[in-house]
Amino acid sequence: MFTGTVPLEEFRREHTLEYNRLLKSGQLAKHLVDAPSRPMTLGSRILGITLIICGLTLLVLVLIGFTGSTLGG
């Protein structure tokens, strides 16, 4: 998600019509890129995990705030 790439096999499986269209038109090679570097992959994973933790923390705080305001008042 953060690197903007998807493995070719996954693209072929999940976007069959587009894959076949690009293959038939000869434009598939134009859209192929190298896999992201190891540091980019690691950085993307760290960023993703950090954002998920932040989102879950905010969700818990909102729920605590909601339940605290309805019980107290």
Biopython code that builds the backbone (N, CA, C, O; Angstrom):
import numpy as np
from Bio.PDB.StructureBuilder import StructureBuilder

atoms = [
    (1, "MET", "N", (0.821, -1.192, 0.000)),
    (1, "MET", "CA", (0.000, 0.000, 0.000)),
    (1, "MET", "C", (0.867, 1.259, 0.000)),
    (1, "MET", "O", (0.605, 2.197, -0.753)),
    (2, "PHE", "N", (1.888, 1.277, 0.836)),
    (2, "PHE", "CA", (2.707, 2.485, 0.958)),
    (2, "PHE", "C", (3.764, 2.584, -0.137)),
    (2, "PHE", "O", (4.288, 3.669, -0.389)),
    (3, "THR", "N", (4.083, 1.473, -0.789)),
    (3, "THR", "CA", (5.100, 1.509, -1.842)),
    (3, "THR", "C", (4.495, 1.712, -3.220)),
    (3, "THR", "O", (5.201, 2.087, -4.156)),
    (4, "GLY", "N", (3.198, 1.470, -3.359)),
    (4, "GLY", "CA", (2.530, 1.660, -4.642)),
    (4, "GLY", "C", (2.770, 0.541, -5.634)),
    (4, "GLY", "O", (2.490, 0.699, -6.822)),
    (5, "THR", "N", (3.285, -0.595, -5.166)),
    (5, "THR", "CA", (3.531, -1.719, -6.059)),
    (5, "THR", "C", (2.764, -2.942, -5.577)),
    (5, "THR", "O", (2.352, -3.026, -4.420)),
    (6, "VAL", "N", (2.584, -3.883, -6.489)),
    (6, "VAL", "CA", (1.928, -5.145, -6.164)),
    (6, "VAL", "C", (2.644, -6.226, -6.975)),
    (6, "VAL", "O", (2.975, -6.003, -8.139)),
    (7, "PRO", "N", (2.888, -7.393, -6.373)),
    (7, "PRO", "CA", (3.529, -8.475, -7.140)),
    (7, "PRO", "C", (2.698, -8.846, -8.367)),
    (7, "PRO", "O", (1.468, -8.795, -8.332)),
    (8, "LEU", "N", (3.375, -9.215, -9.443)),
    (8, "LEU", "CA", (2.705, -9.504, -10.707)),
    (8, "LEU", "C", (1.684, -10.633, -10.563)),
    (8, "LEU", "O", (0.588, -10.544, -11.117)),
    (9, "GLU", "N", (2.019, -11.672, -9.841)),
    (9, "GLU", "CA", (1.085, -12.792, -9.657)),
    (9, "GLU", "C", (-0.182, -12.343, -8.931)),
    (9, "GLU", "O", (-1.284, -12.771, -9.275)),
    (10, "GLU", "N", (-0.024, -11.490, -7.939)),
    (10, "GLU", "CA", (-1.191, -10.969, -7.217)),
    (10, "GLU", "C", (-2.043, -10.084, -8.133)),
    (10, "GLU", "O", (-3.271, -10.157, -8.109)),
    (11, "PHE", "N", (-1.384, -9.252, -8.935)),
    (11, "PHE", "CA", (-2.105, -8.400, -9.877)),
    (11, "PHE", "C", (-2.882, -9.255, -10.889)),
    (11, "PHE", "O", (-4.039, -8.968, -11.198)),
    (12, "ARG", "N", (-2.233, -10.300, -11.394)),
    (12, "ARG", "CA", (-2.881, -11.172, -12.376)),
    (12, "ARG", "C", (-4.092, -11.874, -11.767)),
    (12, "ARG", "O", (-5.110, -12.047, -12.436)),
    (13, "ARG", "N", (-3.986, -12.279, -10.498)),
    (13, "ARG", "CA", (-5.073, -12.992, -9.835)),
    (13, "ARG", "C", (-6.232, -12.060, -9.467)),
    (13, "ARG", "O", (-7.396, -12.423, -9.634)),
    (14, "GLU", "N", (-5.916, -10.864, -8.968)),
    (14, "GLU", "CA", (-6.952, -9.962, -8.464)),
    (14, "GLU", "C", (-7.522, -9.020, -9.527)),
    (14, "GLU", "O", (-8.631, -8.510, -9.367)),
    (15, "HIS", "N", (-6.786, -8.787, -10.596)),
    (15, "HIS", "CA", (-7.232, -7.862, -11.655)),
    (15, "HIS", "C", (-7.091, -8.551, -13.014)),
    (15, "HIS", "O", (-6.395, -8.062, -13.904)),
    (16, "THR", "N", (-7.755, -9.678, -13.154)),
    (16, "THR", "CA", (-7.595, -10.527, -14.334)),
    (16, "THR", "C", (-7.927, -9.793, -15.628)),
    (16, "THR", "O", (-7.182, -9.900, -16.602)),
    (17, "LEU", "N", (-9.020, -9.058, -15.656)),
    (17, "LEU", "CA", (-9.416, -8.373, -16.891)),
    (17, "LEU", "C", (-8.385, -7.325, -17.310)),
    (17, "LEU", "O", (-8.018, -7.242, -18.482)),
    (18, "GLU", "N", (-7.927, -6.537, -16.359)),
    (18, "GLU", "CA", (-6.934, -5.514, -16.691)),
    (18, "GLU", "C", (-5.608, -6.148, -17.101)),
    (18, "GLU", "O", (-4.955, -5.688, -18.038)),
    (19, "TYR", "N", (-5.218, -7.196, -16.401)),
    (19, "TYR", "CA", (-3.991, -7.911, -16.751)),
    (19, "TYR", "C", (-4.064, -8.426, -18.183)),
    (19, "TYR", "O", (-3.135, -8.231, -18.966)),
    (20, "ASN", "N", (-5.170, -9.085, -18.524)),
    (20, "ASN", "CA", (-5.329, -9.626, -19.882)),
    (20, "ASN", "C", (-5.351, -8.515, -20.929)),
    (20, "ASN", "O", (-4.791, -8.671, -22.014)),
    (21, "ARG", "N", (-5.994, -7.399, -20.605)),
    (21, "ARG", "CA", (-6.040, -6.271, -21.546)),
    (21, "ARG", "C", (-4.634, -5.725, -21.805)),
    (21, "ARG", "O", (-4.263, -5.462, -22.949)),
    (22, "LEU", "N", (-3.859, -5.558, -20.730)),
    (22, "LEU", "CA", (-2.490, -5.051, -20.886)),
    (22, "LEU", "C", (-1.613, -6.044, -21.624)),
    (22, "LEU", "O", (-0.774, -5.656, -22.437)),
    (23, "LEU", "N", (-1.805, -7.320, -21.343)),
    (23, "LEU", "CA", (-1.022, -8.356, -22.014)),
    (23, "LEU", "C", (-1.317, -8.375, -23.506)),
    (23, "LEU", "O", (-0.390, -8.439, -24.314)),
    (24, "LYS", "N", (-2.581, -8.322, -23.887)),
    (24, "LYS", "CA", (-2.973, -8.363, -25.301)),
    (24, "LYS", "C", (-2.523, -7.115, -26.057)),
    (24, "LYS", "O", (-2.160, -7.194, -27.231)),
    (25, "SER", "N", (-2.546, -5.967, -25.385)),
    (25, "SER", "CA", (-2.154, -4.721, -26.051)),
    (25, "SER", "C", (-0.638, -4.537, -26.085)),
    (25, "SER", "O", (-0.138, -3.619, -26.735)),
    (26, "GLY", "N", (0.096, -5.409, -25.384)),
    (26, "GLY", "CA", (1.550, -5.306, -25.362)),
    (26, "GLY", "C", (2.068, -4.211, -24.446)),
    (26, "GLY", "O", (3.236, -3.834, -24.535)),
    (27, "GLN", "N", (1.225, -3.698, -23.572)),
    (27, "GLN", "CA", (1.625, -2.595, -22.698)),
    (27, "GLN", "C", (1.962, -3.039, -21.280)),
    (27, "GLN", "O", (2.258, -2.203, -20.427)),
    (28, "LEU", "N", (1.920, -4.332, -21.019)),
    (28, "LEU", "CA", (2.196, -4.824, -19.672)),
    (28, "LEU", "C", (3.616, -4.474, -19.233)),
    (28, "LEU", "O", (3.827, -4.031, -18.104)),
    (29, "ALA", "N", (4.579, -4.670, -20.117)),
    (29, "ALA", "CA", (5.982, -4.402, -19.777)),
    (29, "ALA", "C", (6.201, -2.938, -19.400)),
    (29, "ALA", "O", (7.080, -2.630, -18.595)),
    (30, "LYS", "N", (5.417, -2.047, -19.969)),
    (30, "LYS", "CA", (5.543, -0.611, -19.687)),
    (30, "LYS", "C", (5.185, -0.291, -18.231)),
    (30, "LYS", "O", (5.658, 0.702, -17.680)),
    (31, "HIS", "N", (4.352, -1.130, -17.613)),
    (31, "HIS", "CA", (3.883, -0.877, -16.259)),
    (31, "HIS", "C", (4.661, -1.648, -15.192)),
    (31, "HIS", "O", (4.423, -1.464, -13.998)),
    (32, "LEU", "N", (5.580, -2.502, -15.613)),
    (32, "LEU", "CA", (6.356, -3.276, -14.653)),
    (32, "LEU", "C", (7.457, -2.423, -14.036)),
    (32, "LEU", "O", (8.128, -1.657, -14.728)),
    (33, "VAL", "N", (7.634, -2.567, -12.725)),
    (33, "VAL", "CA", (8.688, -1.849, -12.009)),
    (33, "VAL", "C", (9.431, -2.833, -11.116)),
    (33, "VAL", "O", (8.937, -3.925, -10.836)),
    (34, "ASP", "N", (10.605, -2.443, -10.677)),
    (34, "ASP", "CA", (11.370, -3.278, -9.756)),
    (34, "ASP", "C", (10.675, -3.323, -8.399)),
    (34, "ASP", "O", (9.961, -2.395, -8.019)),
    (35, "ALA", "N", (10.892, -4.399, -7.693)),
    (35, "ALA", "CA", (10.340, -4.527, -6.341)),
    (35, "ALA", "C", (10.972, -3.463, -5.444)),
    (35, "ALA", "O", (12.121, -3.080, -5.662)),
    (36, "PRO", "N", (10.242, -2.983, -4.442)),
    (36, "PRO", "CA", (10.812, -1.982, -3.546)),
    (36, "PRO", "C", (12.024, -2.539, -2.807)),
    (36, "PRO", "O", (12.120, -3.740, -2.557)),
    (37, "SER", "N", (12.932, -1.654, -2.469)),
    (37, "SER", "CA", (14.136, -2.080, -1.759)),
    (37, "SER", "C", (13.770, -2.577, -0.359)),
    (37, "SER", "O", (12.687, -2.287, 0.150)),
    (38, "ARG", "N", (14.671, -3.315, 0.243)),
    (38, "ARG", "CA", (14.433, -3.842, 1.592)),
    (38, "ARG", "C", (14.195, -2.733, 2.607)),
    (38, "ARG", "O", (13.276, -2.847, 3.418)),
    (39, "PRO", "N", (15.002, -1.643, 2.593)),
    (39, "PRO", "CA", (14.720, -0.559, 3.536)),
    (39, "PRO", "C", (13.349, 0.088, 3.321)),
    (39, "PRO", "O", (12.690, 0.473, 4.287)),
    (40, "MET", "N", (12.918, 0.210, 2.072)),
    (40, "MET", "CA", (11.603, 0.784, 1.785)),
    (40, "MET", "C", (10.500, -0.129, 2.307)),
    (40, "MET", "O", (9.521, 0.343, 2.884)),
    (41, "THR", "N", (10.654, -1.429, 2.107)),
    (41, "THR", "CA", (9.674, -2.398, 2.601)),
    (41, "THR", "C", (9.614, -2.369, 4.118)),
    (41, "THR", "O", (8.527, -2.361, 4.696)),
    (42, "LEU", "N", (10.763, -2.354, 4.762)),
    (42, "LEU", "CA", (10.809, -2.306, 6.224)),
    (42, "LEU", "C", (10.193, -1.010, 6.746)),
    (42, "LEU", "O", (9.410, -1.032, 7.695)),
    (43, "GLY", "N", (10.542, 0.106, 6.134)),
    (43, "GLY", "CA", (9.979, 1.400, 6.538)),
    (43, "GLY", "C", (8.472, 1.441, 6.361)),
    (43, "GLY", "O", (7.763, 1.999, 7.198)),
    (44, "SER", "N", (7.977, 0.853, 5.276)),
    (44, "SER", "CA", (6.535, 0.816, 5.033)),
    (44, "SER", "C", (5.816, -0.018, 6.083)),
    (44, "SER", "O", (4.732, 0.344, 6.540)),
    (45, "ARG", "N", (6.423, -1.128, 6.461)),
    (45, "ARG", "CA", (5.812, -1.973, 7.498)),
    (45, "ARG", "C", (5.790, -1.272, 8.841)),
    (45, "ARG", "O", (4.791, -1.317, 9.558)),
    (46, "ILE", "N", (6.896, -0.622, 9.183)),
    (46, "ILE", "CA", (6.951, 0.114, 10.452)),
    (46, "ILE", "C", (5.912, 1.229, 10.457)),
    (46, "ILE", "O", (5.210, 1.412, 11.451)),
    (47, "LEU", "N", (5.807, 1.970, 9.371)),
    (47, "LEU", "CA", (4.814, 3.038, 9.269)),
    (47, "LEU", "C", (3.398, 2.480, 9.395)),
    (47, "LEU", "O", (2.578, 3.042, 10.121)),
    (48, "GLY", "N", (3.104, 1.396, 8.708)),
    (48, "GLY", "CA", (1.783, 0.786, 8.773)),
    (48, "GLY", "C", (1.421, 0.337, 10.174)),
    (48, "GLY", "O", (0.317, 0.609, 10.645)),
    (49, "ILE", "N", (2.333, -0.346, 10.847)),
    (49, "ILE", "CA", (2.087, -0.811, 12.213)),
    (49, "ILE", "C", (1.893, 0.367, 13.153)),
    (49, "ILE", "O", (1.009, 0.339, 14.009)),
    (50, "THR", "N", (2.714, 1.405, 13.002)),
    (50, "THR", "CA", (2.601, 2.595, 13.848)),
    (50, "THR", "C", (1.241, 3.268, 13.667)),
    (50, "THR", "O", (0.610, 3.662, 14.648)),
    (51, "LEU", "N", (0.791, 3.402, 12.429)),
    (51, "LEU", "CA", (-0.502, 4.036, 12.169)),
    (51, "LEU", "C", (-1.670, 3.209, 12.702)),
    (51, "LEU", "O", (-2.651, 3.762, 13.198)),
    (52, "ILE", "N", (-1.563, 1.890, 12.601)),
    (52, "ILE", "CA", (-2.615, 1.030, 13.156)),
    (52, "ILE", "C", (-2.668, 1.157, 14.670)),
    (52, "ILE", "O", (-3.753, 1.242, 15.246)),
    (53, "ILE", "N", (-1.513, 1.172, 15.320)),
    (53, "ILE", "CA", (-1.474, 1.328, 16.783)),
    (53, "ILE", "C", (-2.056, 2.675, 17.194)),
    (53, "ILE", "O", (-2.822, 2.747, 18.155)),
    (54, "CYS", "N", (-1.708, 3.731, 16.486)),
    (54, "CYS", "CA", (-2.261, 5.064, 16.792)),
    (54, "CYS", "C", (-3.777, 5.071, 16.623)),
    (54, "CYS", "O", (-4.492, 5.614, 17.465)),
    (55, "GLY", "N", (-4.266, 4.476, 15.552)),
    (55, "GLY", "CA", (-5.700, 4.428, 15.310)),
    (55, "GLY", "C", (-6.432, 3.646, 16.386)),
    (55, "GLY", "O", (-7.484, 4.078, 16.859)),
    (56, "LEU", "N", (-5.890, 2.502, 16.779)),
    (56, "LEU", "CA", (-6.523, 1.701, 17.828)),
    (56, "LEU", "C", (-6.490, 2.416, 19.181)),
    (56, "LEU", "O", (-7.440, 2.335, 19.959)),
    (57, "THR", "N", (-5.387, 3.114, 19.450)),
    (57, "THR", "CA", (-5.293, 3.889, 20.691)),
    (57, "THR", "C", (-6.350, 4.984, 20.726)),
    (57, "THR", "O", (-7.007, 5.183, 21.748)),
    (58, "LEU", "N", (-6.516, 5.690, 19.617)),
    (58, "LEU", "CA", (-7.539, 6.728, 19.549)),
    (58, "LEU", "C", (-8.938, 6.144, 19.702)),
    (58, "LEU", "O", (-9.790, 6.741, 20.359)),
    (59, "LEU", "N", (-9.178, 4.992, 19.107)),
    (59, "LEU", "CA", (-10.473, 4.333, 19.235)),
    (59, "LEU", "C", (-10.763, 3.978, 20.696)),
    (59, "LEU", "O", (-11.870, 4.199, 21.186)),
    (60, "VAL", "N", (-9.769, 3.433, 21.381)),
    (60, "VAL", "CA", (-9.938, 3.088, 22.800)),
    (60, "VAL", "C", (-10.204, 4.339, 23.616)),
    (60, "VAL", "O", (-11.075, 4.331, 24.486)),
    (61, "LEU", "N", (-9.478, 5.410, 23.356)),
    (61, "LEU", "CA", (-9.685, 6.658, 24.107)),
    (61, "LEU", "C", (-11.079, 7.236, 23.859)),
    (61, "LEU", "O", (-11.716, 7.740, 24.784)),
    (62, "VAL", "N", (-11.548, 7.164, 22.626)),
    (62, "VAL", "CA", (-12.903, 7.644, 22.323)),
    (62, "VAL", "C", (-13.937, 6.807, 23.057)),
    (62, "VAL", "O", (-14.881, 7.342, 23.638)),
    (63, "LEU", "N", (-13.755, 5.481, 23.029)),
    (63, "LEU", "CA", (-14.692, 4.607, 23.746)),
    (63, "LEU", "C", (-14.667, 4.857, 25.242)),
    (63, "LEU", "O", (-15.717, 4.848, 25.884)),
    (64, "ILE", "N", (-13.497, 5.079, 25.808)),
    (64, "ILE", "CA", (-13.393, 5.410, 27.235)),
    (64, "ILE", "C", (-14.105, 6.720, 27.519)),
    (64, "ILE", "O", (-14.846, 6.816, 28.497)),
    (65, "GLY", "N", (-13.901, 7.714, 26.700)),
    (65, "GLY", "CA", (-14.547, 8.996, 26.857)),
    (65, "GLY", "C", (-16.061, 8.894, 26.728)),
    (65, "GLY", "O", (-16.804, 9.528, 27.478)),
    (66, "PHE", "N", (-16.504, 8.097, 25.777)),
    (66, "PHE", "CA", (-17.933, 7.919, 25.562)),
    (66, "PHE", "C", (-18.596, 7.225, 26.744)),
    (66, "PHE", "O", (-19.620, 7.684, 27.252)),
    (67, "THR", "N", (-18.010, 6.128, 27.171)),
    (67, "THR", "CA", (-18.599, 5.382, 28.288)),
    (67, "THR", "C", (-18.480, 6.161, 29.596)),
    (67, "THR", "O", (-19.354, 6.062, 30.457)),
    (68, "GLY", "N", (-17.425, 6.921, 29.744)),
    (68, "GLY", "CA", (-17.271, 7.729, 30.960)),
    (68, "GLY", "C", (-18.291, 8.860, 31.019)),
    (68, "GLY", "O", (-18.787, 9.198, 32.093)),
    (69, "SER", "N", (-18.602, 9.441, 29.867)),
    (69, "SER", "CA", (-19.563, 10.554, 29.865)),
    (69, "SER", "C", (-21.006, 10.061, 30.019)),
    (69, "SER", "O", (-21.847, 10.780, 30.558)),
    (70, "THR", "N", (-21.301, 8.837, 29.549)),
    (70, "THR", "CA", (-22.653, 8.333, 29.690)),
    (70, "THR", "C", (-22.908, 7.752, 31.081)),
    (70, "THR", "O", (-24.040, 7.775, 31.563)),
    (71, "LEU", "N", (-21.872, 7.237, 31.721)),
    (71, "LEU", "CA", (-22.034, 6.696, 33.062)),
    (71, "LEU", "C", (-22.076, 7.783, 34.124)),
    (71, "LEU", "O", (-22.779, 7.659, 35.127)),
    (72, "GLY", "N", (-21.326, 8.839, 33.898)),
    (72, "GLY", "CA", (-21.245, 9.899, 34.907)),
    (72, "GLY", "C", (-22.402, 10.867, 34.846)),
    (72, "GLY", "O", (-22.631, 11.614, 35.797)),
    (73, "GLY", "N", (-23.100, 10.871, 33.803)),
    (73, "GLY", "CA", (-23.992, 11.813, 33.706)),
    (73, "GLY", "C", (-25.228, 12.242, 33.356)),
    (73, "GLY", "O", (-25.545, 13.419, 33.530)),
]
sb = StructureBuilder()
sb.init_structure("model")
sb.init_model(0)
sb.init_chain("A")
sb.init_seg("    ")
for serial, (resi, resn, name, xyz) in enumerate(atoms, 1):
    if name == "N":
        sb.init_residue(resn, " ", resi, " ")
    sb.init_atom(name, np.array(xyz, "f"), 0.0, 1.0, " ", f" {name:<3s}", serial, name[0])
structure = sb.get_structure()
